[in-house]
Amino acid sequence: AREEVQIRVRQPLSRLFGVLGGTSVRPELLELLQDELNVKSVEFLGTAEELVTLAARPNFRALGPRFGKNTNMAAAAIRSLTPEALAAFQGGEPLVVDLEGESHGLEPGDFEVVEEARGDLVVKSEGGYTAALDPGLTDELVAEGLARELVNRIQRLRKDSGLEITDRIDLGIFGVDEVIAAVSAHRGFIAGETLAEALDVTADGDPSAYDATQDVDLDGRTAVIGLSRHGS
């Protein structure tokens, strides 16, 4: 689902709905699940019916020979069929559409019944399991995503600079307002993850004061990272 909406795993999302087909997740594993999926909440539902709605997709190859010049009209009538009517059709009840005052019964080959996600949810199902991801991004989620991405870039720079895993650093992050705001909001998280004893964050600081620097692009937001071994 993340791949479909092109949202990387390091970007936190607000919620995920899951359908497990009768299986359950123990409460003590829920926090681990949320952490691994990087979502703020996970809610389990009994069935996928609350996540998807039925829609009809016309089959023009079948409709053409039957309806001729009225094929497009028949296709439009099929697309307008309600989820309730389609569910009844799947249960064996007949479906009829009216075209220019005439009623026409529909056959299974005239269209395909497909499941569409309700609202903005991205729904994926496989093997009796369903995941529905809410891809909506608030300013707070975006800021947290930027902070996580910065940590990833800083850790790479630490490694490229030859620092040991336990080395403490002095860190500077200089960038556009959105980057500065994200760092300020998640200062403790960034410092803790990167072992930064000092963290300087400004829009126009001096990266040359650090032993190693790197220009980074964070989804179009520019920044410069600078770091030195603490106490050097």
N, C-alpha and C positions, 0 to 999 in steps of 0.2 A: 504493500500500500504506500509506503514511503517512496519507493522507487517511482511509482506512478505519478505522484505529485512533486517528485524531485526535491524532497526534504531529507537531508542527511540525518543520520542517527544522532549526531551531536546536537541537533536542534531540538530542544524540549518541545513537547506538544501537550495539550491540556488533558486529553482523555482518550481512552480506548474502550470500546465495547466488545465483549467476547461471548461467543456461544460455543460451548464445549461438548454438546451432544450427550449430556448426562454426566460427564466427568466433572469433578470439582477441584478447585485449588485450595489448599490449606491456607488459613489466614497468615501463618508465619512465613509463607512463601510469597505473599502478595507484594511486600515491600521490595523483595528481590526482583520480582517480575516488572514492577514499575521502573526500577532502576535500570534493568537490562534493556527495556523498551524505550526508556527515557520519556515517559509520560507521567503526568501528575496524578492521574487516577485511572483505575481499571474497574470496569463494572461488568458483571456477568449477567447475561440474559438467558431465559429458558429456551427461546427459539429465535430464529433470524427474522421472523415476521415483523418485528419492531424496527428492523434496520433497513429492510428493502421493501420496495413496492413493485407490483407487476406492471409490465408495459408490453404492448404488441408491436412487433416489427414486421411490416408487410413484406410478402414474397412476390415481387413483381413478375417473376417468371410464371408463377401460377395464376396471378390475377389477370395478366394480359389476355390470355386466350378466353377467359371467362367474361371479362368486363369491357374489353375493347377500348373505345374512346372514353369510357368512364373509369378506366383503371386508376387514374390519379385521385378521382373522387372516392373510389373504393378504398384506396390506400389511406386517404385522410380519415375516412370513417373508422378504419381499423385502428389507426393511431389514437383516436379519441375514445376508444373503449376503456371503460373504467377498470381499476384493479379488481373490484368486486365481480364484475362480469367475467373477467379473465379467470379468476379463481373458480367461479362456477363452471366455466367451460372446461377447465382442467379436471373438474369433478364429474364431467359427463353431460352437463347441460348444454343445449344448443345456443349458438350465437347468430343473431340476425342483424343486418345493417340495412338502412333505407337509402336508396339511391333514386332520386327523381321520382319519388312516390311509389317505388317498387321495393318490396322486401326481398332480401337475398340471404340465404343461409350460408354461413361460412364453414369451410372445411379445414381440417388440421393443417393441410399443406398451404393454405392461403397466407399464413402468417406464423411467426415464431413468438412464443411468450418468453420474455426475458425479465430478469430481476435487475432493477435499478436502485441504487442507494437513495435513501431518503435524505433530503436536505443536502448538505455539503460533505457528508460522510463518505469515506473511501472504503468500500466493502470488498473483502476478498474471502473466498470460501474454498476449502479443500478437505476431502476426506471426512466430511461431517462436522468440521470445525469452521467457525466464521470469526473474522476480525474486522471491526469497523473503526477506522481511525478518523478522528476529528483533526483536519489539517489547518484549522484556523490559527493564526498567529497574532497574539496581542503584543503590544510594545514590550511588556515585561518578559514574555517568552523570547522575543527577538534578542533582547539585551542578554538574557541568560545564554542563548545560543552563541552570541558573539563572544561572551566570556569563555565558554567551553572551547570554541575554536581558537581563541587566543592562547589558551593553555596548551592546546595541541601544538601550535606553532612555536611557542616558547620552549616546550620540551624538545622539539626537533632542534632548535637552535642550541640548547644546552648540550645535546648529544654531538652536534656538529662542531661545537667549540671544545670538545674533549673533556667536559666536566664529568666528575663522578656523580653517581646517583645521589649520594648524600651531601654533595657540595651545596652550601648556601650561596645565594646570589643577591646582588643588587640589581633591580629591574627597572627599566623605564619603558613606558608605552606612550607614544605620541601619535595623535591622529585626529580625524574629523570628530565633530561634536558627538555623533552617535556612538562612536567607539569610546570616547572619553566617558560618556554617560554610562555605558555598559560596564566599563572597568570600575568606575566609582561605585556602582550599585553592587558589584560582586568582587570588591577588593579583597576581602578576606578569603574567598574561595580561590581566587587566582594566586594570591601569595602562598596560601597553604599547599596548593597542588604543585607549585613550582619551586618551593623552598626559598621564597624571596624574603629576605630580612628587611629590605627597603623597596618601596614601590613608588616611583614617581610617574604621575600621569598628567600630562598637559597637552594642549593643542600644538604648541610650538617649542618644545624643549630641545635640548642639544644631544642628539644621539652619539655624537663623536666622543662624549665623555665616557662611553662604555667600551669594553674590550671587543665585543661582538655585536653587530647590528644586522637587521634584516628588514627590508621593505616587504609588507604583506598586503594582500588584497582580500578583504573579507566580504565577498559577494558585492563588490563595487565600492566598499568602504575602505579607504586607504589608511594605513598605519605604519609606524616604524617601531620595531622592538629593539631594545638595547639591553645587554646584560653583561655583568662582570662578576667574577668570583668574589663573594663577600669578604672584606678584610684585605683584599689584595691591593 
